[in-house]
Amino acid sequence: MKLRPIVQDLPPVPVRLKLPGELHAALARYAEFYHHEHGAPIEVPALMVEMVRTFLATDRDFRGWERNGHGKAGAADATGETAG
């Protein structure tokens, strides 16, 4: 997966989580790669956002599921619960 330059859209929503040390180290290395490729530095949290965004945008099964009208009834909150 190759990330594209970041484009800001909606304001961020805070999410709190812990990463395994090895994963954080790999993400820090990827941030260095991103800087090398795009000429702009990126922090690990912003990098994670772009990785998740890219993953969701390119998951064909997920996109097909959405196109078939699924996942529209209510937005899930941070706990996975849906409103309504």
BAFI-3210 file (N, C-alpha, C; in Angstrom, 3 decimals, decimal comma, padded with zeros to 6 digits):
// residues 84
n [1|2|3|4|5|6|7|8|9|10|11|12|13|14|15|16|17|18|19|20|21|22|23|24|25|26|27|28|29|30|31|32|33|34|35|36|37|38|39|40|41|42|43|44|45|46|47|48|49|50|51|52|53|54|55|56|57|58|59|60|61|62|63|64|65|66|67|68|69|70|71|72|73|74|75|76|77|78|79|80|81|82|83|84]
n.u [000,857|000,677|000,813|-000,962|-000,440|-001,560|-004,851|-006,796|-010,030|-012,712|-012,970|-010,826|-011,595|-011,051|-009,253|-008,273|-005,662|-003,478|-000,420|001,443|004,949|006,647|005,045|004,650|007,292|007,681|005,789|006,931|009,220|007,943|006,881|009,216|009,820|007,588|008,121|010,473|009,450|007,430|008,403|007,539|007,243|005,634|003,664|003,331|000,578|-000,980|-000,157|-001,206|-003,932|-004,135|-003,392|-005,483|-007,618|-006,883|-006,926|-009,694|-010,795|-009,883|-010,672|-012,295|-014,416|-015,629|-016,355|-018,195|-020,137|-021,019|-022,068|-024,262|-026,096|-025,672|-024,697|-025,706|-027,690|-027,113|-024,562|-021,650|-020,458|-017,524|-017,435|-018,463|-021,147|-024,338|-026,174|-029,551]
n.v [-001,159|002,136|005,307|008,308|011,906|013,842|015,027|017,317|017,024|016,647|017,687|016,082|013,212|012,387|009,454|006,909|004,662|001,827|000,831|-002,040|-002,095|-002,870|-002,454|000,320|001,154|000,246|001,839|004,342|004,092|003,900|006,448|007,891|006,927|007,937|010,685|010,793|010,018|011,946|014,384|015,756|015,951|013,608|012,809|009,925|009,406|010,830|009,493|006,949|007,500|008,086|005,614|003,934|005,230|004,826|002,037|001,508|002,764|001,192|-001,419|-003,782|-005,573|-004,360|-001,870|-002,730|-003,831|-001,516|-000,153|-001,718|-000,802|-001,321|-000,590|001,972|002,652|003,682|005,604|004,237|004,614|005,335|003,014|001,121|000,919|001,599|004,531|005,261]
n.w [000,000|-000,942|000,310|-000,466|-000,867|001,963|002,373|003,983|005,468|007,198|010,681|013,107|015,211|018,515|019,428|021,561|022,104|022,647|021,226|020,185|020,878|018,751|016,518|016,639|016,224|013,600|012,296|012,747|011,180|008,713|008,575|008,175|005,613|004,213|004,440|002,921|000,403|-000,169|000,612|002,819|006,312|008,562|011,355|013,482|014,462|012,517|010,241|010,759|010,550|007,809|006,753|007,623|006,344|003,642|003,555|004,032|001,793|-000,267|000,157|-001,389|-000,833|001,396|000,275|-001,667|000,007|001,300|-000,956|-001,456|000,317|003,016|006,424|006,740|008,498|011,088|012,610|014,023|017,361|019,398|020,923|019,349|019,362|017,888|017,011|017,855]
ca.u [000,000|001,442|-000,058|-000,935|-000,352|-002,706|-005,807|-007,649|-011,449|-013,467|-012,125|-010,581|-012,268|-010,012|-009,317|-007,156|-005,323|-002,074|000,156|002,632|006,164|007,160|004,199|004,966|008,599|007,472|005,093|007,913|010,031|007,106|006,802|010,449|009,624|006,624|008,852|011,368|008,665|006,592|009,105|006,858|007,218|004,329|003,706|002,737|-000,888|-001,517|000,133|-002,179|-005,211|-004,079|-003,364|-006,844|-008,410|-006,523|-007,425|-011,143|-011,103|-009,467|-011,204|-013,377|-015,575|-016,274|-016,989|-019,372|-021,113|-021,603|-022,873|-025,499|-026,971|-025,369|-023,942|-026,260|-028,761|-026,646|-023,108|-021,135|-019,623|-016,214|-017,573|-019,042|-022,611|-024,945|-027,179|-030,919]
ca.v [000,000|003,371|006,412|009,533|013,087|014,033|016,095|017,484|017,166|016,944|017,732|014,758|012,738|011,740|008,020|006,554|003,249|001,469|000,021|-002,804|-001,349|-003,227|-001,798|001,746|001,314|000,082|003,034|005,435|003,891|004,240|007,911|008,315|006,604|008,914|011,947|010,622|009,942|013,123|015,596|016,409|015,075|013,186|012,176|008,580|009,407|011,249|008,397|005,896|007,944|007,907|004,180|003,415|005,817|004,132|000,674|001,512|003,184|000,187|-002,745|-004,003|-006,202|-003,331|-000,885|-003,389|-003,940|-000,172|000,147|-002,483|-000,183|-001,712|000,358|003,316|002,866|004,532|005,657|003,622|005,488|004,781|001,697|000,218|000,976|002,487|005,458|005,020]
ca.w [000,000|-000,996|000,696|-001,258|000,001|002,837|002,114|005,162|005,168|008,412|011,878|013,676|016,417|019,323|019,695|022,435|022,055|022,868|020,159|020,541|020,577|017,426|015,523|016,658|015,584|012,149|011,822|012,745|009,972|007,563|008,551|007,507|004,194|003,699|004,312|001,780|-000,832|-000,410|000,979|003,937|007,482|009,065|012,671|013,477|014,495|011,213|009,334|011,034|009,972|006,353|006,455|007,795|005,260|002,407|003,676|003,838|000,427|-001,248|000,491|-002,360|-000,194|002,212|-000,618|-002,232|001,091|001,440|-002,151|-001,356|001,302|004,389|007,218|006,620|009,493|012,189|012,726|015,251|018,181|019,727|021,539|018,367|019,476|016,905|017,538|017,407]
c.u [000,902|000,492|000,128|-000,763|-001,661|-003,548|-006,731|-009,104|-012,208|-012,540|-011,965|-011,406|-011,213|-010,305|-008,081|-006,928|-003,849|-001,627|001,281|003,875|006,707|006,358|004,494|006,307|008,477|006,765|006,035|008,828|009,236|006,954|008,060|010,352|008,688|007,324|009,780|010,593|007,951|007,253|008,469|006,865|005,788|004,538|002,973|001,209|-001,526|-001,293|-000,883|-003,538|-005,210|-004,044|-004,762|-007,739|-008,151|-007,048|-008,928|-011,516|-010,784|-009,951|-012,443|-014,621|-016,347|-017,002|-018,247|-020,491|-021,800|-022,513|-024,216|-026,399|-026,718|-024,616|-024,475|-027,247|-028,347|-025,154|-022,682|-020,309|-018,322|-016,289|-018,114|-020,546|-023,169|-026,005|-028,558|-031,461]
c.v [001,219|004,516|007,593|010,716|013,316|015,224|016,163|017,645|017,563|017,000|016,337|014,482|012,024|010,257|007,690|005,054|003,061|000,577|-000,842|-002,012|-001,612|-002,542|-000,302|002,011|001,198|001,305|004,240|005,318|004,254|005,751|008,488|008,078|007,616|010,252|011,898|010,683|011,253|014,443|016,376|015,457|014,739|012,515|010,842|008,613|009,817|010,166|007,274|006,242|007,704|006,448|003,573|003,940|005,091|002,705|000,610|001,845|002,100|-001,226|-002,987|-004,626|-005,183|-002,327|-001,474|-003,513|-002,605|000,168|-000,577|-001,997|-000,577|-000,601|001,777|003,641|003,786|004,492|005,047|004,633|004,765|003,389|000,671|000,184|001,918|003,343|005,037|003,831]
c.w [000,000|-000,702|-000,233|-000,325|000,760|002,399|003,324|004,734|006,433|009,624|012,495|014,930|017,251|019,552|020,522|022,356|022,352|021,724|020,715|020,103|019,185|016,325|015,471|015,973|014,062|011,569|011,782|011,523|008,731|007,447|007,899|006,002|003,544|003,465|003,102|000,460|-001,182|-000,044|002,114|005,126|007,890|010,417|012,595|013,568|013,166|010,169|009,509|010,436|008,467|005,957|006,570|006,672|003,941|002,418|003,399|002,402|-000,599|-000,934|-000,372|-001,732|000,639|001,330|-001,264|-001,218|001,296|000,259|-002,119|-000,231|002,738|005,098|007,185|007,741|010,623|012,259|014,046|016,026|018,524|020,332|020,559|018,413|018,415|017,558|017,039|017,997]
res [m|k|l|r|p|i|v|q|d|l|p|p|v|p|v|r|l|k|l|p|g|e|l|h|a|a|l|a|r|y|a|e|f|y|h|h|e|h|g|a|p|i|e|v|p|a|l|m|v|e|m|v|r|t|f|l|a|t|d|r|d|f|r|g|w|e|r|n|g|h|g|k|a|g|a|a|d|a|t|g|e|t|a|g]
***
